[in-house]
Amino acid sequence: MTPWEMAAVLAAGTGAGAVNAVVGSGTLITFPVLLAAGLPPVTATVSNGLGLVPGSITAALGYREELRGQGRRVLQLGIGAVLGGLAGAVLLLTLPASAFERIVPVLVGLALVLVACQPWIARRVRRRRASGGSVRRDGGPLLFTGLTLASVYGGYFSAAQGIIYVSLMGMLLDETLQRLNAVKNVLAAVVNTVAALLFLFFADFDWTAVVLIAAGSALGGMIGARTGRRFSPAVLRTLIVSVGTVALVHLMLH
């Protein structure tokens, strides 16, 4: 990498760590930057997954106050996150690169749709609760299954993984958004860590990209956790959709 490319990757890692702590989808910031720096799609995804682990951890630690009283829930859902993250990472390593290059544009497009529709999903959840819709404290088998499948997606390609987590929990749990966001950060950290352990031994990655994203995401995760309540969701959503659209166009053209 050139010095300018290294600076861009570091900045992208910081932005991704902050965005992941607040809403998720930070991969839509780092992934196109890694592609622009010349990394192949699979190598970029693996390097990104490894680099975002520190950011996931700092974000989870930053929301520890909102995690109080949710230990049992996190433990239960964390089992699904481990299984799903491992399955997704295995799929990434076993499927041919050509399959990944065909699937990723679809996943990025899906991620962008989820990010763009988040306000509508939130309104639906609020109306459901206001009308007395039933919710379970643990979310039941439906939430466990849904989050496990979302973790498979996260282990394979993590863009909008956090959005999916929050959407599912918001529909099935009677909790504040901040407390759900805290659980989301822990589950993302679990998936990223499980996938990273597998990648370290069986995948090709770029150490320079990993180190730069790791440093940036660790800082960004702390910043995002501390200032998340002050961020404008509309501004973050616009940023994510804009960068993700550039990534989608880049992937479709190449």
N, C-alpha and C positions, 0 to 999 in steps of 0.2 A: 504493500500500500504506500501511496505517496503521503507526505505529511498532511496535505489537505484532506485526503480521504480518511486518514486516521482521526483528524479533528472532527470530521463529519460523523464518523461512527461513534466517537465518544459522546458528541452532542446528542446523537440519536438515542444512544443508550440512556442518557440522563432523561431525555424526554419520555422515552418508553417506560422507564421506571416510575416516573411521576404519574403518567397517564394510567399505567397498570394499577397503581395504588388507589386511584380515584374511581376509574370507570372500567379499566381493562382495555384491550386492543392495542397495547403498545407495540406489538409485533408489526402492526401496519406502519409504524414509523421506522423501526430498525430494518425490517426485511428489504424494502426498496433501496435503502442506503447501501446495504451489503451487496445487493445485486449490482448497483451502480459502481461499486468498488471492484467489481469483477468476479465475485464469488459465484459458483454454480448454485442453482436453487436449493438442492439438497444440502450442500455444504453450508450455505447461508442459513438454512433452517436449523441445522444442528448447532452451528456456532451461536446462533441467536438464542436457542434454547439453553445452552450452557451459560451464556453470558447473563441471561435474565434471572438466573437462580438467586444471586445476592439481592437483586432488587425485590424479588418476591418475599424474601425473608425480612428485609428491612421494612417493607410495607406491612407485613403481618405484625411485626413487633411494634410498629407505630400505631396500630389499631388495637393494641392489647387491652385498653380500657373497655372497648366495645365488645371484647371477647369474654368478659366476665359473665359467668353463669351459662356459658355455651360449650363447656368442655365436653360433655357427653355428645352433643350434636356434632361437634367438630370431629370427635373420634369416630362416630358412626359414618359420617359422610367421608371422612378421610380414608376409610377402608376402600370405598368405591373409587376415590381419587387415585389411590395406589394401583388398584387393578386396572382402571381405565387408562391411566397414564402409561403404565407398562405396555398395555396392549397397543396403544397408539404409537409408542416409540418403536415397538417391534414391527408394526406395519410400515413405518417410515424406512426402516432398515431393510426390510425384506422385499417390498414392492420395487420394481425397476424404476430408475430415474425418469424414464419416459412417462410412466404412470403418474408420478408425482407432478411432473410438469403439466400434465393434463388436468389433474385434480386441483392443484393449488389455485388457479384462477377462479374455479367454482367456489372454493372455500373463502377466498378473499371477497368475492362478490357476496356470498352469504353473510360474511362478517360485516360488510358495509351495510347491507340491508338491516341487520340486527341493530347496528349502531344507530342508523337513521330512524328506525322504528321504536327506539327505546322510550321516547316520550309517550307514544301511543300505548305501549305495553304498560308503562307506569300508570297512565290514566285508567286503563282497564282494571288494573290491580286495585287502585283506590276505589273505583266504583263498586267492585266486587265486595270489598271489605265494608264499604258504607252500606251496602244492601244486605249485610249479614251473611255473606258467603262463608261457608265452612272452611276452616283451616285447622291443621293439626300441628301440635307442637313440634313433632319430629318430621312432619312432611310425609310419613308413611313410605311404603314400597315405591310409590310413583316417583317421589323426589329422589330416593336413593338410586333408582334405575336411571332416571333422567340425568342426574349428576355424574353417574358412572359413564354413561354414553358421552356426555359432554367432555369428560376427562380423556376418553379415547381420542376425541377430536383434538383436545389440548395437547396430548402427547404426540400427535401427528403434526399438527400445525396450530399454534396457540392463539392466532388472531381472533379476537372477540370471545375467547373462552370465558373471561370474566363476565361479559355481558350475558352470556347464556346462563352462567351460574346464578347471577342476581335475578334474572328474569324468572327462572324456575323457582328459586326460593321465595321470591316476591309473590308468586301465585299460590304457593302452598304453605307458607309460614306466616304467622302473625307477628312480625318483627319490624322494627324501624329499618330504613334503608342503610343507615350507618352500621348497624349491627350485622345486617346481611353482607355489607361490603367487607366487614372484618372477617367473616367466615370465608367469603370469596377469596380474600388474599391468602388465607391459610391453605385453602384447597389448591390454589394456583401454585403456591410454594411447594406443596407436596408433589403435584404433577410434574412441575419443572425439575424438581430434585430427582425423582424417580427416573424420568427420561434422561436427565443428565448423567446419572450413574451408568446407564446402559450405553449412552453415546460415548462416554470416555473410553470404553473398552472395544466398541464394535463399529464406530462411525468415523468418517473423515471430517475434520473440522479445521478451522483456521485459528491458531492460538492468538494471533494478534487481534483478530476480531473479538474473540472470546474475552480476552483481558480488557479491551477497551469498553465493550458493552457491560462487562461485569462491574468495572469501576463506575461507569456512568449510571448504570441501573441501581447500584447500591445507594448512590447519592440521590438519585431521582426518587427512589422508593421512600427515603426519609423525608424528602421535600414534599412529595405527594401526600404522605400520611399526615404530616403536620399542617398542611395548608389545604387539604382536600375540600373542606367545607366552604372555603372561600372561592374556589374555582367556579367559573360559570359553565354549567353543563353544555350550554349552547355553543360556547367558544370551543370547548374540548371536542364536542361532536363534529363541529365544522372542520377542525384540524384533522381529526381522524379520517373523516370521509374524504377530505381533499387529498391527503397523503395516500390513503388507500386506493383512491381512484387512479392516481398516478402509477401506483404499483400494479394495479389491474391492467391498465393500458400497456405498461412495460411488459408484463408477462404475456399478454395476448399478441403483442408485436414480435416477441422473441420466442 
